[in-house]
């Protein structure tokens, strides 16, 4: 359930060199399944032509306040009524000021006054313009009216200077759009903690015991929960993945660090999804200096001790615990045993070799009083969506 799928989105593009990035944003929104109508300000049309957006969206571009009405469309009135979200990216200082003042002498101004859809602003301008008191006050005014603002970022600007004023990455803008569209979803008002990735147990400053987990499944679960309106904390071991927009991200390395982070994060949580591949063991001792082959004539001997069982040891009334079982043999037997031993409401079982580090997974959902649900091979975001939908059902059952 990607909230962008089928969403009617108006993309307002204002004047500035970052206008060219709006083409990529429009393309990515369309690829995600959104219906995108582009509105160009007069300044934007000086930087990028309407034909670019027509080709990307397969829809007409709007830039004329006196655009002809037909029996099927009443110009800005129809667009405003049908919109699920209004994104202005890039939002120049001039456009932000006009929106704050409520001016209605161009198509974007008319739309912003006519629609009841949420407004998402992605400012982009020279840093002195962004830092000017007038611009900051205009942004604050729009925030007070309910607008969401993403960025700007600090970095290299068109003038050649370094400063705060770069348009946020397209992925960040899309993440913010997903969060706005999903905020009234099935998990609205719920707080979900998700763990992801593998932990690393140090042998010395440069070596560690770990596993091949990429964190993909946990990050997909965090995004799926955000898509349904949940507040999300994502506790992750080392990974190269980007945290979903809107999630509170906590980075950890070892199992002990993850346990402490989970204990803190779940104090007021409704759900814990334990998707991390936590190392079962750690070295009994860790060297403060890199181990040298020359000092280990017979090879190193590593004594291991057990790591804490994070989810099994966490007992909090009202906390719905979801676990994962990645096994290499007797999958259903081992998964069912973990379900009962750890006090889980649901466990997701899959083959460890075929799943860890891969982009897709075939899983079985196991619950205490329900036959196992065997799912087909799914891309991990699609599997995450199925899992989170079932979690929503379990929460509803508890409430009833």
C-alpha positions, 0 to 999 in steps of 0.5 A, a space after each residue: 500500500 504505497 499512498 502515492 498509488 492513485 493519488 492526485 498530486 498537483 506539482 507547482 513549479 516556481 522560478 529558480 535553477 532548481 526547476 529542472 529537478 522538478 522534472 525528475 520529481 514529476 517522473 518519480 511520482 508518476 512511476 510510483 503510480 500518482 496522477 500528476 498535474 503540473 502548474 508552472 509559474 511565469 518564472 518557472 517557464 523561463 527555466 523549463 518548458 511545459 513540454 517536458 512535463 507533458 511528456 513525463 506526466 501525459 497530462 496538460 500543463 497549467 500556467 494560465 489563470 484564464 485557462 478555458 473551462 469545458 463541460 468536464 473541467 472547471 480549470 483550477 476549481 476542478 483541479 483543486 477539488 480533485 487534489 490529494 496533495 499540493 507540492 510546490 518544488 522548488 518553492 522560491 522566495 517569491 512564491 512562498 511570499 505570494 502563498 503566505 499573502 494569499 495572492 490569487 493572480 496566477 494559477 498556483 495562487 488560485 489553486 492554493 486558495 481553492 484546495 483543501 489538500 495538504 500543502 508540501 513546500 520544498 524551498 530552494 533559493 540563495 541562502 541569504 534570501 532563505 535566511 532573510 527575516 521576511 522569508 522565514 516569517 512567510 514560511 512560519 505563516 504557512 506552517 501555522 496554516 498547516 503546511 509541511 516544509 521539507 528542506 532546504 539543504 546546505 551545499 553548493 548553490 547556483 551562485 557558486 557559494 556554499 550555504 543553506 538553500 539547495 532543494 532537498 533530494 527528490 527521494 526526500 520530497 517523495 518520502 515527505 509526500 508519502 507521509 502526508 498522504 498516509 497520515 490518516 491511515 490504518 495505523 494513525 495514532 499508533 507508535 511502532 518500533 522497528 529494528 533492522 540490519 545486522 549487529 556487529 560484535 568487535 574482535 578488535 578495532 577493525 574486525 567483527 563478528 556479523 552477518 550478511 543482513 542488508 537491513 532492507 526488510 526492516 527499512 521496508 517495514 518502517 516505511 510501510 508503517 509510516 505509509 499507514 500513519 504510524 509514528 515510527 522509530 527505526 533502530 538499525 545496525 550498520 547499513 548503507 540504506 537511507 532511513 525513511 523520511 519521517 522515522 526517528 532513526 537510531 543507529 547502533 552497532 552491537 546487540 547490547 546497544 540495540 537492546 538498550 535502544 529498544 528498551 528505551 524506544 518501546 516504553 510507550 510503543 504499541 508495536 515492536 517489529 524485531 526484524 534485525 538479524 541480531 548476532 547470537 554470540 559475541 567475543 568474550 573479550 575484544 582487543 583494543 589493538 588490531 590483532 597481528 598474525 605474527 603474534 598468533 603463531 597457532 592462529 587466534 582462538 575466539 571464545 564466544 558468549 551469548 548475546 541477550 535475547 532482546 525480544 524474548 526478554 522484553 515484557 511490557 503489557 500492551 506491547 504487540 511483539 512481532 518476530 522473524 525467524 531466518 532458518 536453514 532447516 525445519 523452518 516451521 518447527 523452529 519458527 513456531 518454537 520461537 513464537 511461543 518462547 518469546 511471547 510473540 503475536 506473530 512471527 515471520 519465517 523464511 529461509 535464511 540463505 534465500 533471504 538475507 541480503 536479497 531484495 525479495 523473500 518468500 515468507 510464512 506468517 505464523 500465529 498461535 491460534 491460526 493456520 500458517 499463511 504461506 506467502 508467494 515470493 515477494 519484493 521486500 517492500 511488498 512483503 512488508 506491506 502484507 506484514 504491516 497490514 496483518 499487524 493492523 488487523 491484530 491491533 484492531 482485534 486487541 481493541 475489540 
